[in-house]
Amino acid sequence: MSEKVWNITKYAIAQYAQAVENLEPMYLNEKDAQQAGFETTIAPTSLCAQYQMFQDPQVKVPKGGVHTKQKMSFFKPIQAGDALTARTEVAEGTDAKGRLQITYTTTFTNQNGEVVCSGVMTNLVPGARK
């Protein structure tokens, strides 16, 4: 298992919201977020998806992998100021044709130890057989 921490800033939230063209005012303006009952700006729920497969030097990922599926579950809003810890487990397996698949299961917790989201991502390694 590997682990990495990201500090979520208002700037990072705004950049991500603009990149995915989700310009909900709560993502861009603290007053709008506070009127909705949050302490500060919140992030689009999919923000943690960009951190799902971080480059961990301990994880040897074969080159040429093809992203085949991803599933995310969201449990708690991510707010500016949160420190997200991603814990990723990597497992190898095979698909129905015997090709190598690598599955990454990541759980994200905030600085309070609360799970904010989790995800499972699968990559196929063309030409590799297990």
Secondary structure, DSSP 4 states (H G I P E B T S, - for coil): -EEEEEE--HHHHHHHHHHTT---HHHH-HHHHHHTT-SS-B--GGGGGGGTT---TTS-PPTT-EEEEEEEEE-S--BTT-EEEEEEEEEEEE-TTSEEEEEEEEEEE-TTS-EEEEEEEEEEEEEEE-
